[in-house]
Amino acid sequence: MNYSQILAQLKTASAFDLFRLRAAIDRTLDEPGWTLAVQARLQPGQAIEYFDTQANTARSGQLLELRRKQALVLDTGTGQRWLIPYAAINLDGADVDIREKPRQGLGRNEVAIGDRVGFVGRDHQERSGRVVRLNDKTVTLDCAGQQWRVAYSLLHRVVDADPVVMDGVEILGPAR
């Protein structure tokens, strides 16, 4: 599916249309056929990948238990146990990145917790940091121990760079 096209069309829909669409999707996912099809491909102890909607990223886990409507999963990164819907399990290894084409910066669906991104501050200093929280209009970054709230439109990807902190300002240095 081309999520960029779908997102572009959804931006022109009314709130009522979006609500009706969500209800239709929820009803479809609640049909037993979907759950049974996923359950048939799973076994306790199996390594899986699932989509975490809060962090907007894929996570690795181990399937602990199959329940009627949800799976009990041990997140291998955090060691936490989660009950997740079967539909969140990525059985076919689908690409989970949703790429929007904003005029500038990054879109809400292009950033995940833990990503390294950068921005140019009001003082014209370039900073970079790790995403620690996704908000509706801004992202919270940890930049050299300081937290910054930055609009998505001001963000850019940081590739192959290790931060160097000088006088409290994080400067991008060459990759080591």
N, C-alpha and C positions, 0 to 999 in steps of 0.2 A: 504494500500500500504506500502511496505517496502522501505522507503525513503533512508535508508542506502545503500541498494543494488543499487537503482537507482543512488545515488550520486557516488558510486564506479564505475558504468558503465560510467557515464558522465565524469569522470576524464580521461577516455581513448579516449573520442571523440575529434574530431578536432573542432576548432572554427567555421568552416563552418557548421559542423553537428549540433552544438549547436544552431547556428543562424537559421538553417532550422527547428529544433525542436521547438524553440521559436515561429517562424512564424506559424507553424502548431497548436500549443497550442492556440495562440492568435486567429487564424481563428476559431478554434473549440469553444472557449469561446464566440466569437462574434455571434455564431448561435443563433437565437431568442429562440429556444427551451430551452436552458440552462437558459436564463434570465427569461422566463415565468415560468419555473418550480420553480425557487427560489421565484419570486414575488408572486406566488400562496400561498406560506407558510408564507408570511409576512403581517403585518398590521402596520400602523402608531401607535406609542406609545409602540410598542412591545420592550421588552428588548432583546438584541442580543449580541452575541460574534462575533468579527471579527478579522481577522489577519492583523496586522500592519507590513508590509514588512520592513519599515525603522528600527523599534525597534526589529524586529524578535520575536514578541511575540503576544499572544492573548490579546485583549482589550475588555472591556465591554462597551456597549453603548445602547442608546435608539433610535429606528428608528423614524425619524421625518417625512420623506417624501419619497415616491416611485417615482423615475423619470424613464425616458425611459431606460437608460442604467446604471444608478447609483442610489444609495440610499443616502439620506442625513441623517447622523447619529450624535447624540450628544454623545461625549465620556464622560462617567460618571466619569472617573478619572480626566480628565483635564478640562472638561466643554467646550471643543472646538467642533466646528461643522466640519464634514468632509464629502466630497463626496467620496464614496467608490464604487468599482465595486461589483455587486451582488455576484460574485464568491468568494469574500473575506469574506462573511458572513458564519460562521460555524453553519449551521442549525442542524447538527447531533451531535454536541459536540465531534467532532473528536479530538484526541490528536494532538496538533500542534508542539510538540517537535520533532525535527529531531536529532536523536542520531547518531553521527559519531563515529567511533572507531579509533581515531588517536593513533599514537605510544605513545605519552605522552601529557599531558596537555588537553586542551579542544579545540574542533573544533569551527569554526565560527558559525555554526548553533546550537551550544549547549549553546550559551550565549545570553542573552537578556538585554536590558537596564533596570537598576534597580536591577539586580542580584548581590548578594554578592559573590565575588570570592577573592582568595588569590594568592600570589606568593612569591618567595624568591628572594630578591634583590641581586645586586652585592655585597653588604656589608654583605650578608648572614643573613639579618634580614627578618623575615617573616612579610609580610604586607597583609592587606586585605582592601577591599573597595567596593564601589558600581560602577557598570558599568554606565558610563555617555554617552559614544559614541562608536559605532562599526565602526572600520576602516577596510580596506581590509586585512591588515596583523597584525594589533595590535588592542587592545582595550584600551580606555581611562578610567582610574579609578579615583575616588575621594577617596583618602586615608587620612583621618583626615585633610581634607581641602587642601591637596596637590594633584595635578593631575599627574598621571603617565601613560605613554604609554607602554604597556606590550604586548609582542607577545602572541598569543593564546596558543602556545605550552608550555608556562611557567605558565599558569593559572591552578588552582585547585579549586574545590568547597569548600565553607566554610559552614559548617552545624552547627546550634545551637550554635552560638557564638556571643557575644556582644563585640565590640571593646573597648579596654581601651587604651587611649593615654598617653604615658609616654615619656617625652623628645622629642616630635614631632614624635615618632614612634608608630604606631598602633599595639598593642599587643592583641592577642586573649585571652579573658578571658572566664570563665565558663558562660553558659547561665543562665540568671536570671529569 
